[in-house]
Each structure stands twice: as C-alpha cells, then as structure tokens.
Amino acid sequence: MRSTNTLSFKTNNNGLLNWVQNEFDGTVHINEIGSDKKYKNIATIPNGDMVMLFDLYQYIKENDIQNDFINPAGKNKEI
C-alpha cells in the first residue's frame, strides 16, 4: 500500500515542520522549512519508535507525571 501522509506544524521561528510518512506503517521523516524557505531533513523516526513515543506521551499525560518536555506542570514524579 503506497500513500504519502503529512502533518504540518508552524514553529515559533516562523518556520514549518512537516512529518511525512510515505507508506503505511513506514518510517516518519521530519523536515523543516525555515523562515528562509530552505528545506532540510532534521530527523527520521522508525515506525516502532513512533508507537513508543506515543505510548510515552500517553503514559505521562494520563498519570500526570512531571516531564520537562511533555508535562512540565505534572504533579507526580516518576520513580
């Protein structure tokens, strides 16, 4: 199965982050388009790691664990 799926997000430096997956269950390529309109690949995340990143995000949020990146105001500390 072949398709291209893209999620795009504005950044605080007037740039754009594109998260691109070229095929079902495939690797995610994160590309940045800066305010200078230059395009560069900044990360490549394997499909299994994307699932684990989501699991980590969900776990931290559901358990209100303090995490500097995901939940800085979390009430609980992870042991």
MMTF fields as JSON, N, C-alpha, C and O atoms, coordinates in Angstrom:
{
  "mmtfVersion": "1.0.0",
  "mmtfProducer": "UNKNOWN",
  "numBonds": 315,
  "numAtoms": 316,
  "numGroups": 79,
  "numChains": 1,
  "numModels": 1,
  "chainsPerModel": [1],
  "groupsPerChain": [79],
  "chainIdList": ["A"],
  "bondAtomList": [4, 2, 8, 6, 12, 10, 16, 14, 20, 18, 24, 22, 28, 26, 32, 30, 36, 34, 40, 38, 44, 42, 48, 46, 52, 50, 56, 54, 60, 58, 64, 62, 68, 66, 72, 70, 76, 74, 80, 78, 84, 82, 88, 86, 92, 90, 96, 94, 100, 98, 104, 102, 108, 106, 112, 110, 116, 114, 120, 118, 124, 122, 128, 126, 132, 130, 136, 134, 140, 138, 144, 142, 148, 146, 152, 150, 156, 154, 160, 158, 164, 162, 168, 166, 172, 170, 176, 174, 180, 178, 184, 182, 188, 186, 192, 190, 196, 194, 200, 198, 204, 202, 208, 206, 212, 210, 216, 214, 220, 218, 224, 222, 228, 226, 232, 230, 236, 234, 240, 238, 244, 242, 248, 246, 252, 250, 256, 254, 260, 258, 264, 262, 268, 266, 272, 270, 276, 274, 280, 278, 284, 282, 288, 286, 292, 290, 296, 294, 300, 298, 304, 302, 308, 306, 312, 310],
  "bondOrderList": [1, 1, 1, 1, 1, 1, 1, 1, 1, 1, 1, 1, 1, 1, 1, 1, 1, 1, 1, 1, 1, 1, 1, 1, 1, 1, 1, 1, 1, 1, 1, 1, 1, 1, 1, 1, 1, 1, 1, 1, 1, 1, 1, 1, 1, 1, 1, 1, 1, 1, 1, 1, 1, 1, 1, 1, 1, 1, 1, 1, 1, 1, 1, 1, 1, 1, 1, 1, 1, 1, 1, 1, 1, 1, 1, 1, 1, 1],
  "groupList": [{"groupName": "MET", "atomNameList": ["N", "CA", "C", "O"], "elementList": ["N", "C", "C", "O"], "formalChargeList": [0, 0, 0, 0], "bondAtomList": [1, 0, 2, 1, 3, 2], "bondOrderList": [1, 1, 2], "singleLetterCode": "M", "chemCompType": "L-PEPTIDE LINKING"}, {"groupName": "ARG", "atomNameList": ["N", "CA", "C", "O"], "elementList": ["N", "C", "C", "O"], "formalChargeList": [0, 0, 0, 0], "bondAtomList": [1, 0, 2, 1, 3, 2], "bondOrderList": [1, 1, 2], "singleLetterCode": "R", "chemCompType": "L-PEPTIDE LINKING"}, {"groupName": "SER", "atomNameList": ["N", "CA", "C", "O"], "elementList": ["N", "C", "C", "O"], "formalChargeList": [0, 0, 0, 0], "bondAtomList": [1, 0, 2, 1, 3, 2], "bondOrderList": [1, 1, 2], "singleLetterCode": "S", "chemCompType": "L-PEPTIDE LINKING"}, {"groupName": "THR", "atomNameList": ["N", "CA", "C", "O"], "elementList": ["N", "C", "C", "O"], "formalChargeList": [0, 0, 0, 0], "bondAtomList": [1, 0, 2, 1, 3, 2], "bondOrderList": [1, 1, 2], "singleLetterCode": "T", "chemCompType": "L-PEPTIDE LINKING"}, {"groupName": "ASN", "atomNameList": ["N", "CA", "C", "O"], "elementList": ["N", "C", "C", "O"], "formalChargeList": [0, 0, 0, 0], "bondAtomList": [1, 0, 2, 1, 3, 2], "bondOrderList": [1, 1, 2], "singleLetterCode": "N", "chemCompType": "L-PEPTIDE LINKING"}, {"groupName": "LEU", "atomNameList": ["N", "CA", "C", "O"], "elementList": ["N", "C", "C", "O"], "formalChargeList": [0, 0, 0, 0], "bondAtomList": [1, 0, 2, 1, 3, 2], "bondOrderList": [1, 1, 2], "singleLetterCode": "L", "chemCompType": "L-PEPTIDE LINKING"}, {"groupName": "PHE", "atomNameList": ["N", "CA", "C", "O"], "elementList": ["N", "C", "C", "O"], "formalChargeList": [0, 0, 0, 0], "bondAtomList": [1, 0, 2, 1, 3, 2], "bondOrderList": [1, 1, 2], "singleLetterCode": "F", "chemCompType": "L-PEPTIDE LINKING"}, {"groupName": "LYS", "atomNameList": ["N", "CA", "C", "O"], "elementList": ["N", "C", "C", "O"], "formalChargeList": [0, 0, 0, 0], "bondAtomList": [1, 0, 2, 1, 3, 2], "bondOrderList": [1, 1, 2], "singleLetterCode": "K", "chemCompType": "L-PEPTIDE LINKING"}, {"groupName": "GLY", "atomNameList": ["N", "CA", "C", "O"], "elementList": ["N", "C", "C", "O"], "formalChargeList": [0, 0, 0, 0], "bondAtomList": [1, 0, 2, 1, 3, 2], "bondOrderList": [1, 1, 2], "singleLetterCode": "G", "chemCompType": "PEPTIDE LINKING"}, {"groupName": "TRP", "atomNameList": ["N", "CA", "C", "O"], "elementList": ["N", "C", "C", "O"], "formalChargeList": [0, 0, 0, 0], "bondAtomList": [1, 0, 2, 1, 3, 2], "bondOrderList": [1, 1, 2], "singleLetterCode": "W", "chemCompType": "L-PEPTIDE LINKING"}, {"groupName": "VAL", "atomNameList": ["N", "CA", "C", "O"], "elementList": ["N", "C", "C", "O"], "formalChargeList": [0, 0, 0, 0], "bondAtomList": [1, 0, 2, 1, 3, 2], "bondOrderList": [1, 1, 2], "singleLetterCode": "V", "chemCompType": "L-PEPTIDE LINKING"}, {"groupName": "GLN", "atomNameList": ["N", "CA", "C", "O"], "elementList": ["N", "C", "C", "O"], "formalChargeList": [0, 0, 0, 0], "bondAtomList": [1, 0, 2, 1, 3, 2], "bondOrderList": [1, 1, 2], "singleLetterCode": "Q", "chemCompType": "L-PEPTIDE LINKING"}, {"groupName": "GLU", "atomNameList": ["N", "CA", "C", "O"], "elementList": ["N", "C", "C", "O"], "formalChargeList": [0, 0, 0, 0], "bondAtomList": [1, 0, 2, 1, 3, 2], "bondOrderList": [1, 1, 2], "singleLetterCode": "E", "chemCompType": "L-PEPTIDE LINKING"}, {"groupName": "ASP", "atomNameList": ["N", "CA", "C", "O"], "elementList": ["N", "C", "C", "O"], "formalChargeList": [0, 0, 0, 0], "bondAtomList": [1, 0, 2, 1, 3, 2], "bondOrderList": [1, 1, 2], "singleLetterCode": "D", "chemCompType": "L-PEPTIDE LINKING"}, {"groupName": "HIS", "atomNameList": ["N", "CA", "C", "O"], "elementList": ["N", "C", "C", "O"], "formalChargeList": [0, 0, 0, 0], "bondAtomList": [1, 0, 2, 1, 3, 2], "bondOrderList": [1, 1, 2], "singleLetterCode": "H", "chemCompType": "L-PEPTIDE LINKING"}, {"groupName": "ILE", "atomNameList": ["N", "CA", "C", "O"], "elementList": ["N", "C", "C", "O"], "formalChargeList": [0, 0, 0, 0], "bondAtomList": [1, 0, 2, 1, 3, 2], "bondOrderList": [1, 1, 2], "singleLetterCode": "I", "chemCompType": "L-PEPTIDE LINKING"}, {"groupName": "TYR", "atomNameList": ["N", "CA", "C", "O"], "elementList": ["N", "C", "C", "O"], "formalChargeList": [0, 0, 0, 0], "bondAtomList": [1, 0, 2, 1, 3, 2], "bondOrderList": [1, 1, 2], "singleLetterCode": "Y", "chemCompType": "L-PEPTIDE LINKING"}, {"groupName": "ALA", "atomNameList": ["N", "CA", "C", "O"], "elementList": ["N", "C", "C", "O"], "formalChargeList": [0, 0, 0, 0], "bondAtomList": [1, 0, 2, 1, 3, 2], "bondOrderList": [1, 1, 2], "singleLetterCode": "A", "chemCompType": "L-PEPTIDE LINKING"}, {"groupName": "PRO", "atomNameList": ["N", "CA", "C", "O"], "elementList": ["N", "C", "C", "O"], "formalChargeList": [0, 0, 0, 0], "bondAtomList": [1, 0, 2, 1, 3, 2], "bondOrderList": [1, 1, 2], "singleLetterCode": "P", "chemCompType": "L-PEPTIDE LINKING"}],
  "groupTypeList": [0, 1, 2, 3, 4, 3, 5, 2, 6, 7, 3, 4, 4, 4, 8, 5, 5, 4, 9, 10, 11, 4, 12, 6, 13, 8, 3, 10, 14, 15, 4, 12, 15, 8, 2, 13, 7, 7, 16, 7, 4, 15, 17, 3, 15, 18, 4, 8, 13, 0, 10, 0, 5, 6, 13, 5, 16, 11, 16, 15, 7, 12, 4, 13, 15, 11, 4, 13, 6, 15, 4, 18, 17, 8, 7, 4, 7, 12, 15],
  "groupIdList": [1, 2, 3, 4, 5, 6, 7, 8, 9, 10, 11, 12, 13, 14, 15, 16, 17, 18, 19, 20, 21, 22, 23, 24, 25, 26, 27, 28, 29, 30, 31, 32, 33, 34, 35, 36, 37, 38, 39, 40, 41, 42, 43, 44, 45, 46, 47, 48, 49, 50, 51, 52, 53, 54, 55, 56, 57, 58, 59, 60, 61, 62, 63, 64, 65, 66, 67, 68, 69, 70, 71, 72, 73, 74, 75, 76, 77, 78, 79],
  "secStructList": [7, 3, 3, 3, 3, 3, 3, 3, 3, 3, 7, 6, 6, 1, 7, 3, 3, 3, 3, 3, 3, 3, 3, 6, 6, 7, 7, 3, 3, 3, 3, 3, 3, 7, 6, 6, 7, 7, 3, 3, 3, 3, 3, 3, 3, 7, 2, 2, 2, 2, 2, 2, 2, 2, 2, 2, 2, 2, 2, 2, 2, 2, 6, 6, 5, 7, 5, 6, 6, 6, 5, 6, 6, 7, 1, 5, 7, 7, 7],
  "xCoordList": [0.856, 0.0, 0.904, 1.795, 0.692, 1.547, 0.701, -0.264, 1.069, 0.434, 1.356, 2.206, 1.204, 2.001, 1.074, 0.048, 1.447, 0.684, 1.6, 2.743, 1.105, 1.908, 1.134, -0.031, 1.802, 1.308, 2.217, 3.438, 1.659, 2.447, 2.13, 0.974, 3.195, 3.055, 3.898, 5.055, 3.332, 4.095, 5.019, 4.669, 6.196, 7.136, 7.272, 6.84, 7.881, 7.986, 9.004, 9.128, 9.727, 10.675, 10.172, 10.959, 8.852, 8.197, 8.549, 8.496, 8.903, 9.174, 8.023, 6.928, 8.285, 7.272, 7.938, 9.001, 7.305, 7.754, 6.767, 5.559, 7.275, 6.454, 6.86, 8.032, 5.894, 6.105, 5.517, 4.308, 6.377, 5.958, 6.147, 7.216, 5.091, 5.154, 4.762, 3.645, 5.682, 5.459, 4.701, 4.2, 4.616, 3.869, 3.293, 3.795, 2.241, 1.588, 2.618, 3.412, 2.603, 3.488, 4.963, 5.836, 5.233, 6.604, 7.269, 6.667, 8.503, 9.31, 8.722, 8.127, 8.893, 8.441, 9.67, 10.642, 9.613, 10.685, 10.217, 9.146, 11.015, 10.655, 11.526, 12.754, 10.858, 11.525, 11.189, 10.07, 12.161, 11.974, 12.101, 13.017, 11.167, 11.256, 11.344, 10.369, 12.52, 12.76, 12.164, 11.626, 12.271, 11.762, 12.498, 11.993, 13.695, 14.454, 13.996, 14.56, 12.973, 12.376, 13.291, 13.015, 14.376, 15.249, 14.679, 14.135, 14.811, 14.226, 15.344, 16.344, 15.169, 16.153, 15.492, 14.558, 16.002, 15.542, 16.248, 17.478, 15.474, 16.095, 16.023, 16.748, 15.167, 15.086, 14.353, 13.526, 14.676, 13.976, 13.662, 14.56, 12.38, 11.949, 11.311, 10.312, 11.878, 11.291, 9.869, 9.525, 9.058, 7.655, 7.485, 6.604, 8.292, 8.177, 8.481, 7.845, 9.454, 9.773, 8.632, 8.378, 7.943, 6.794, 5.716, 5.105, 5.479, 4.483, 4.925, 4.11, 6.207, 6.708, 6.653, 6.377, 6.907, 6.8, 5.368, 5.143, 4.404, 3.007, 2.674, 2.009, 3.135, 2.883, 3.465, 2.823, 4.678, 5.301, 4.482, 4.212, 4.086, 3.27, 1.975, 1.62, 1.285, 0.014, 0.205, -0.593, 1.226, 1.511, 1.774, 1.237, 2.593, 2.927, 1.698, 1.483, 0.895, -0.311, -1.355, -1.902, -1.629, -2.667, -2.314, -3.204, -1.021, -0.593, -0.09, 0.437, -0.249, 0.152, 1.569, 1.816, 2.492, 3.891, 4.625, 4.464, 5.429, 6.22, 7.296, 8.067, 7.327, 8.327, 8.628, 7.708, 9.891, 10.255, 9.748, 9.494, 9.597, 9.173, 7.678, 7.031, 7.131, 5.748, 4.754, 3.666, 5.11, 4.168, 4.921, 5.037, 5.435, 6.261, 5.546, 6.196, 4.239, 3.497, 2.905, 2.028, 3.366, 2.829, 3.026, 4.029, 2.055, 2.059, 2.856, 3.303, 3.031, 3.669, 5.085, 5.372, 5.96, 7.325, 7.373, 6.799, 8.059, 8.214, 9.337, 10.384, 9.114, 10.097, 11.122, 12.043],
  "yCoordList": [-1.169, 0.0, 1.233, 1.337, 2.16, 3.331, 4.598, 4.758, 5.485, 6.795, 7.709, 7.234, 9.0, 9.955, 10.688, 11.234, 10.69, 11.393, 12.411, 12.097, 13.637, 14.706, 15.429, 15.785, 15.64, 16.534, 17.747, 17.594, 18.946, 20.169, 21.044, 21.195, 21.62, 22.463, 23.72, 23.642, 24.879, 26.116, 26.074, 25.503, 26.678, 26.746, 28.184, 29.123, 28.337, 29.671, 30.57, 31.741, 30.064, 30.889, 31.161, 31.388, 31.131, 31.372, 30.319, 30.583, 29.145, 28.041, 27.058, 27.349, 25.903, 24.872, 23.514, 23.257, 22.64, 21.256, 20.372, 20.452, 19.538, 18.56, 17.168, 16.799, 16.399, 14.998, 14.185, 14.213, 13.458, 12.784, 11.274, 10.798, 10.538, 9.077, 8.677, 8.946, 8.035, 7.728, 6.434, 6.209, 5.587, 4.344, 3.885, 4.237, 3.104, 2.557, 1.85, 1.049, 2.15, 1.533, 1.812, 1.023, 2.937, 3.26, 4.253, 4.746, 4.523, 5.491, 6.887, 7.201, 7.724, 9.113, 10.004, 9.9, 10.874, 11.823, 13.201, 13.658, 13.858, 15.186, 16.193, 16.166, 17.074, 18.068, 19.458, 19.717, 20.341, 21.711, 22.647, 22.527, 23.575, 24.654, 25.924, 26.334, 26.543, 27.718, 28.976, 28.958, 30.07, 31.353, 31.78, 32.602, 31.221, 31.499, 30.628, 30.699, 29.805, 28.898, 27.745, 27.045, 27.54, 26.406, 25.157, 25.215, 24.039, 22.764, 21.833, 21.676, 21.205, 20.202, 19.124, 19.384, 17.904, 16.786, 16.869, 16.881, 16.926, 17.061, 15.784, 15.651, 14.846, 13.59, 12.541, 12.858, 11.301, 10.162, 9.229, 8.805, 8.913, 8.103, 6.813, 6.862, 5.661, 4.388, 4.227, 4.785, 3.459, 3.281, 2.759, 3.232, 1.815, 1.279, 2.324, 2.354, 3.185, 4.262, 5.272, 5.825, 5.52, 6.441, 5.901, 6.661, 4.593, 3.984, 4.129, 4.444, 3.902, 4.045, 5.5, 5.754, 6.459, 7.873, 8.224, 8.948, 7.707, 7.934, 7.288, 7.901, 6.054, 5.371, 6.167, 6.299, 6.697, 7.514, 8.771, 9.1, 9.471, 10.684, 10.386, 11.096, 9.344, 8.973, 8.601, 9.014, 7.845, 7.425, 8.642, 8.738, 9.558, 10.745, 11.61, 12.087, 11.822, 12.645, 11.988, 12.639, 10.712, 10.025, 9.93, 9.934, 9.844, 9.713, 11.02, 11.033, 12.121, 13.464, 13.488, 14.051, 12.861, 12.78, 14.025, 14.44, 14.613, 15.777, 15.339, 14.417, 16.019, 15.769, 17.111, 17.796, 17.498, 18.829, 19.124, 20.285, 18.12, 18.335, 18.131, 18.924, 17.08, 16.693, 17.294, 17.708, 17.349, 17.775, 18.49, 17.957, 19.702, 20.395, 20.661, 20.723, 20.818, 21.127, 19.87, 19.972, 18.704, 17.457, 17.384, 17.857, 16.788, 16.725, 15.544, 15.579, 14.517, 13.297, 13.163, 13.555, 12.604, 12.296, 10.807, 9.985, 10.472, 9.067, 8.49, 9.115, 7.304, 6.664, 5.943, 5.334],
  "zCoordList": [0.0, 0.0, 0.0, 0.842, -0.918, -1.056, -0.978, -1.726, -0.078, 0.008, 0.788, 1.541, 0.622, 1.381, 2.331, 1.927, 3.579, 4.599, 5.251, 5.584, 5.435, 6.012, 7.095, 6.917, 8.223, 9.272, 9.258, 9.221, 9.286, 9.24, 10.447, 10.843, 11.025, 12.211, 12.057, 11.645, 12.383, 12.419, 13.633, 14.666, 13.503, 14.614, 15.096, 14.428, 16.271, 16.86, 16.155, 16.516, 15.172, 14.422, 13.0, 12.081, 12.842, 11.544, 10.5, 9.299, 10.956, 10.052, 10.034, 10.515, 9.477, 9.359, 9.542, 8.977, 10.339, 10.475, 9.727, 9.952, 8.846, 8.145, 8.609, 8.532, 9.087, 9.461, 8.314, 8.084, 7.591, 6.364, 6.5, 6.882, 6.18, 6.13, 4.712, 4.272, 4.001, 2.591, 2.339, 1.237, 3.35, 3.162, 4.494, 5.561, 4.409, 5.588, 6.461, 5.968, 7.764, 8.746, 8.448, 8.81, 7.788, 7.397, 8.335, 9.289, 8.036, 8.759, 8.593, 7.562, 9.62, 9.567, 9.384, 10.132, 8.387, 8.104, 8.554, 8.156, 9.38, 9.865, 9.132, 9.215, 8.416, 7.588, 8.1, 8.544, 8.033, 8.48, 7.29, 6.477, 7.207, 6.232, 7.063, 7.693, 7.061, 7.893, 7.288, 6.181, 8.034, 7.55, 6.28, 5.514, 6.056, 4.835, 3.669, 2.577, 3.902, 2.915, 2.517, 1.543, 3.262, 2.986, 3.647, 4.75, 2.964, 3.364, 3.807, 3.107, 4.994, 5.385, 6.23, 6.988, 6.077, 6.879, 8.229, 8.287, 9.319, 10.639, 11.465, 12.452, 11.084, 11.833, 11.008, 10.154, 11.284, 10.714, 11.875, 12.602, 12.043, 13.179, 12.662, 11.944, 13.022, 12.6, 13.149, 14.191, 12.432, 12.813, 14.243, 14.962, 14.661, 16.024, 17.075, 18.129, 16.797, 17.737, 17.823, 18.893, 16.709, 16.746, 17.675, 18.427, 17.629, 18.512, 19.968, 20.835, 20.239, 21.618, 22.08, 23.252, 21.193, 21.562, 21.954, 22.924, 21.197, 21.549, 22.893, 23.728, 23.105, 24.38, 25.548, 26.589, 25.38, 26.425, 26.692, 27.847, 25.64, 25.774, 26.533, 27.474, 26.118, 26.735, 28.209, 29.05, 28.529, 29.904, 30.797, 31.901, 30.317, 31.108, 31.334, 32.449, 30.317, 30.45, 31.355, 32.245, 31.133, 31.907, 33.384, 34.234, 33.702, 35.087, 35.683, 36.796, 34.95, 35.355, 35.928, 36.995, 35.194, 35.614, 35.124, 33.976, 36.002, 35.618, 34.631, 34.893, 33.495, 32.465, 31.816, 31.368, 31.757, 31.266, 29.858, 29.536, 29.021, 27.64, 27.433, 26.749, 28.015, 27.732, 28.719, 28.32, 29.998, 31.037, 32.163, 33.266, 31.887, 32.888, 34.215, 35.259, 34.191, 35.419, 36.06, 36.918, 35.658, 36.209, 37.717, 38.251, 38.392, 39.85, 40.403, 41.549, 39.605, 40.089, 39.544, 38.413, 40.364, 39.936, 39.609, 40.324, 38.531, 38.199, 39.054, 39.222, 39.588, 40.477, 39.642, 40.186]
}
